[in-house]
């Protein structure tokens, strides 16, 4: 029996026990449904915390996507929980190559010279098939020789995205409760960056020689921008040479609760 089945079995047993005690009158005037929801959250929290101490690897799948005749690519990544480590380590013959904990579902189609790829976690959506300590890590590299557009949708994840050597013209990141370290391309011309996050920590590194324009909106988020490089004017931070720079990054960040650092 999997640990995921054990967890949900315990939750159902405790919930059923509360309902039985309520039907027998042992809970007095206490509203049983006010107990079940907090019980579920407590049990799920304990289950997740156990994962920090019982971390173990699940089966990893090695995946390679050949470049073939494509001259540019758009990738959409959907990742629920775990860790993403992205770099420029793919060989010149491949668009992508790497190892994916828990397996990977891939769909792709080519339109002219553009290769469109969708990558998502295999199996049922977290947390129903997940148990403490499972390592649902994606460690992979992309081709650095062709223009790329990246779209990432993540849940509870720890992301290290090193785009330094990649030719990324656009990156969109939608995230829930996550931590993201993003290094932007050093020589990709103009890169548009759009980040939408809930409860998150986002650290963005702009390579030397890249000018940037930064906008950040958020209810309870804090922002820390290196103003020696990016001068503040109202809600906008911008490099002095932004309009004439060969390499530019246009960064738009929208956050709920969390912190943003740009350096």
C-alpha positions in Angstrom: 0.0 0.0 0.0 1.4 3.4 -0.9 2.0 6.2 1.6 -0.5 8.3 -0.2 -3.2 5.7 0.3 -2.3 5.5 4.0 -2.6 9.3 4.4 -6.0 9.6 2.8 -7.1 6.5 4.7 -6.2 8.1 8.0 -8.0 11.3 7.1 -11.2 9.4 6.2 -11.0 7.3 9.3 -10.6 10.4 11.6 -13.3 12.2 9.7 -15.7 9.3 10.0 -14.9 8.9 13.7 -15.9 12.5 14.3 -19.2 12.1 12.4 -20.0 8.9 14.4 -19.3 10.7 17.7 -21.5 13.6 16.6 -24.3 11.2 15.7 -24.1 9.5 19.1 -24.2 12.9 20.8 -20.8 12.8 22.4 -19.7 16.1 20.9 -22.4 18.1 22.5 -23.1 21.4 20.8 -19.9 21.4 18.8 -20.4 21.7 15.0 -18.6 18.6 13.6 -17.8 20.3 10.2 -15.9 23.0 12.0 -13.6 20.3 13.2 -13.1 18.2 10.0 -11.6 21.0 7.9 -9.0 22.1 10.5 -8.2 18.3 11.0 -7.6 17.9 7.3 -5.3 20.9 7.1 -3.3 19.7 10.2 -3.0 16.2 8.8 -1.8 17.5 5.4 0.6 19.9 7.0 2.1 17.1 9.1 2.3 14.9 6.0 4.2 17.6 4.0 6.6 18.3 6.9 7.5 14.6 7.1 8.7 14.9 3.6 11.5 17.2 4.6 12.9 14.3 6.8 11.9 11.3 4.8 12.9 12.6 1.4 13.5 9.7 -1.1 13.8 9.5 -4.8 11.0 8.2 -7.0 11.7 6.6 -10.3 13.3 9.0 -12.7 12.8 9.0 -16.5 15.4 10.2 -18.9 13.8 12.1 -21.7 15.4 13.5 -24.9 13.5 15.7 -27.5 15.4 15.9 -30.8 15.6 19.3 -32.5 15.3 17.7 -36.0 14.5 20.5 -38.5 13.2 23.1 -36.0 14.9 26.5 -35.8 12.9 27.9 -32.8 10.8 26.4 -30.0 8.0 27.2 -27.6 7.9 25.1 -24.4 5.1 24.9 -21.9 6.0 23.2 -18.6 3.5 22.2 -16.0 5.0 21.1 -12.7 3.1 20.5 -9.4 5.5 19.9 -6.5 9.2 19.3 -6.2 12.2 21.0 -7.8 13.1 22.4 -11.2 16.7 22.9 -12.3 16.9 24.3 -15.8 20.2 25.1 -17.7 21.7 25.2 -21.2 23.2 21.7 -21.0 21.4 20.1 -24.0 23.5 19.0 -27.0 23.3 20.9 -30.3 21.2 18.0 -31.8 18.5 18.2 -29.1 15.9 20.7 -28.0 15.8 19.3 -24.5 17.4 16.5 -22.5 17.2 15.6 -18.8 15.9 13.5 -16.0 12.3 13.8 -14.6 11.3 12.4 -11.2 8.0 10.6 -11.4 8.0 10.5 -15.2 7.1 12.9 -17.8 4.2 13.3 -20.3 5.3 15.0 -23.5 3.3 16.3 -26.5 4.8 18.2 -29.4 4.0 19.5 -32.9 5.9 21.4 -35.5 4.6 24.3 -37.5 7.1 25.3 -40.1 10.4 25.9 -38.3 8.7 26.3 -34.9 8.6 23.3 -32.6 5.9 23.5 -29.9 6.3 21.2 -26.8 4.2 20.7 -23.8 5.7 18.9 -20.7 3.8 17.9 -17.6 4.1 15.5 -14.7 2.9 12.0 -15.3 0.0 10.5 -13.3 -2.6 12.1 -11.1 -2.3 15.7 -10.0 -0.6 16.4 -6.6 -1.3 15.6 -3.8 -3.4 12.5 -4.5 -0.5 10.4 -5.7 2.2 12.0 -3.7 3.7 10.9 -0.3 6.3 12.4 2.0 9.9 12.3 0.8 9.1 11.7 -2.9 11.5 13.7 -5.0 9.6 14.9 -8.1 12.6 16.8 -9.5 13.1 17.9 -13.0 16.8 18.4 -13.9 17.2 19.2 -17.6 18.9 21.4 -20.2 17.7 23.3 -23.3 19.4 24.1 -26.6 21.3 27.3 -26.5 21.6 27.9 -30.2 17.9 28.6 -31.1 15.3 31.2 -30.1 13.1 30.0 -27.2 9.8 31.0 -25.6 9.2 29.5 -22.1 6.0 29.2 -20.2 6.1 27.6 -16.7 3.2 26.7 -14.4 4.4 25.5 -11.0 2.8 24.7 -7.7 4.8 24.1 -4.5 8.2 24.1 -6.1 11.8 25.2 -5.7 13.0 26.5 -9.1 16.5 27.3 -10.3 16.3 28.6 -13.8 19.7 29.5 -15.3 19.0 31.1 -18.7 22.4 32.8 -19.0 23.5 31.1 -22.2 20.0 30.5 -23.7 18.3 32.6 -26.4 15.1 33.2 -24.6 12.9 36.0 -26.0 10.0 35.5 -23.6 9.5 33.8 -20.3 6.2 33.5 -18.4 6.1 32.1 -14.9 2.9 31.3 -13.1 3.4 30.0 -9.6 1.7 29.2 -6.3 3.8 28.7 -3.2 7.3 28.5 -4.6 10.8 29.8 -4.4 12.4 30.8 -7.7 16.0 31.8 -8.6 16.0 33.2 -12.2 19.1 34.2 -14.1 18.2 36.0 -17.3 19.9 35.6 -20.7 23.1 37.4 -21.2 23.0 37.8 -25.0 19.5 37.2 -26.3 18.6 40.7 -27.5 15.3 41.7 -25.9 13.7 39.3 -23.3 10.2 39.8 -22.0 9.7 38.4 -18.4 6.2 38.0 -16.9 5.9 36.6 -13.4 2.6 35.9 -11.6 2.9 34.4 -8.2 0.9 33.7 -5.0 2.9 33.1 -1.9 6.4 33.2 -3.3 10.0 34.2 -3.1 11.5 35.4 -6.4 15.1 36.3 -7.0 16.1 37.6 -10.4 19.7 38.1 -11.6 20.3 40.4 -14.5 23.7 39.7 -16.1 26.2 42.5 -16.5 25.7 44.1 -19.9 22.0 43.6 -19.9 19.8 46.7 -19.3 16.5 46.2 -17.5 13.1 47.8 -17.0 11.3 46.5 -13.9 7.7 46.8 -12.7 6.3 45.1 -9.6 2.8 45.0 -8.2 1.7 43.1 -5.1 -0.6 43.4 -2.1 1.6 42.2 0.7 4.9 41.6 -1.2 8.2 43.4 -0.6 10.6 44.3 -3.4 14.4 44.9 -3.2 16.0 46.2 -6.4 19.6 47.1 -6.8 19.1 50.8 -7.4 22.8 51.3 -8.3 22.0 49.5 -11.5 18.3 50.3 -11.9 17.1 53.8 -10.9 13.7 54.1 -9.4 11.1 56.5 -10.9 7.6 56.0 -9.3 6.8 52.3 -9.5 9.4 51.8 -12.3 13.0 50.7 -12.0 15.2 51.2 -15.1 18.7 51.1 -16.4 20.0 54.5 -17.6 20.9 53.0 -21.0 17.8 50.9 -21.4 16.6 52.5 -24.7 19.9 52.0 -26.5 21.2 48.8 -25.0 21.8 45.8 -27.3 20.5 43.4 -24.6 17.3 44.3 -22.7 15.1 42.7 -20.2 11.5 44.0 -19.7 10.4 42.5 -16.3 6.8 42.6 -15.1 6.1 41.0 -11.7 2.7 40.5 -10.0 2.6 38.9 -6.6 0.2 38.2 -3.7 2.4 37.6 -0.7 6.1 37.2 -0.7 9.4 38.9 -1.7 11.1 40.0 -4.9 14.8 40.7 -5.3 16.4 42.0 -8.5 20.1 42.4 -8.7 
